[in-house]
């Protein structure tokens, strides 16, 4: 059964040095506030897992929280490079980052296998690319019925999944809608989970296309308005494309990056102070 | 015919949109769209042509109809204007892998003469000179889409004899490789660049220049290509962009 608590308590209790941690959200509902809290609490040697390690993982990697990354596409969407990720891979700054690289379809299959409590998942993929040469967990198997060759990838089983959602009720049942990416699979594949939400309500009203995660499959739910910024929560906020563009010159330079993290993340007590620090208004809810 | 000046990027985008429009007209409307140039050209085609291409984005959007160009493949408008929004595992498994996509529309950092694409690293994998974003959705798009169209600016750095890393497969090392790999899609059929259009030779699978844009010389194309570039016997010149094409593109980009 889930606990409704502060994000500070959830990260302190559930995320430990050396954990594998999947923070998901496919451009929408990315749990940025939780990433900042991990930096504030100074976690080290994390194995970060994420299909699209965008700005949130650029920050965690540049802040020295990670020693390993499993991913399929690492860029700032529509803008360009993740300079902190590149600096870690190309120059081992702030320290070396081991990478395990997949395709999107492969990562999605791996999460789905983890959620289904299977040892591996199958797909038609990877064949002829350079990925199997460098990533050990990509194997060919034969279909037991037809003999067709098919690609197998191991289930993802992160220690912790962290996602952001629109709302939860007072029991901690979570509802998200819009682009829901691979979040359901990430949460169900993980040993523990933290969900940050825009709003906590008395009763969840049905929404088209919504994904509902019952309180009893979650570990902690935290009320963090604007917790996805600069990503967004449909119905509450829009994607802050200007921030993604502004991130490019900040991340390009080690000192500018570190000063930004020191001032806005390490120098603030929580997400509310972070929002004030970068001049972001906090909405009143829908 | 337009007298208005246009950029080489506009020429490239307009020609890619025309190709998508003609595919949609011939009954192959479903297009899996990468962000950046592919998304710009696909949205232009959707505004210019009837029947319009059906845009599918890897974020889970099927049939998106945005009025402005998205910055990311997950901008809110793509979901708000979609016919259906599905999960990421579903978009790759039920829609792409199952063969429901007619055209995969890709870009990349490097392309070789067999239309293999590199979006992973420049240099050695273990010690890259430049770490690029990675393969993302491209390997399975290139494998499973009915056909593939590539849009890339043509230069010696980008159009190479052999990719530093093979993120997604065009024709591998030549004829027969796609069949050997068991890839179900037909592979790349068009590479649209800022200089013209390349297509694979039906026998050798090697990309050959089949068209040049107005004012582009064969020498320009040769010096922007890292392998000994061959030209089709019937090399033609692409049509000038029309006022409608240019105005529609500029309105989309300004929105």
Interface residues (C-beta under 8 A of the other chain):
Chain A: X26 X27 X28 X51 X52 X71 X72 X73 X74 X75 X77 X78 X79 X81 X82 X85 X86 X89 X90 X101 X102 X103 X104 X105 X108 X109 X111 X112 X123 X124 X125 X126 X127 X128 X129 X130 X131 X134 X148 X149 X178 X179 X180 X181 X182 X184 X185 X209 X211 X232 X234 X238 X239 X241 X244
Chain B: X35 X36 X58 X59 X60 X61 X70 X71 X72 X73 X74 X75 X76 X78 X79 X80 X85 X87 X88 X89 X92 X93 X96 X97 X120 X125 X128 X129 X130 X131 X132 X133 X134 X135 X136 X137 X138 X139 X140 X143 X144 X165 X166 X167 X168 X169 X172 X177 X178 X181 X182 X183 X184
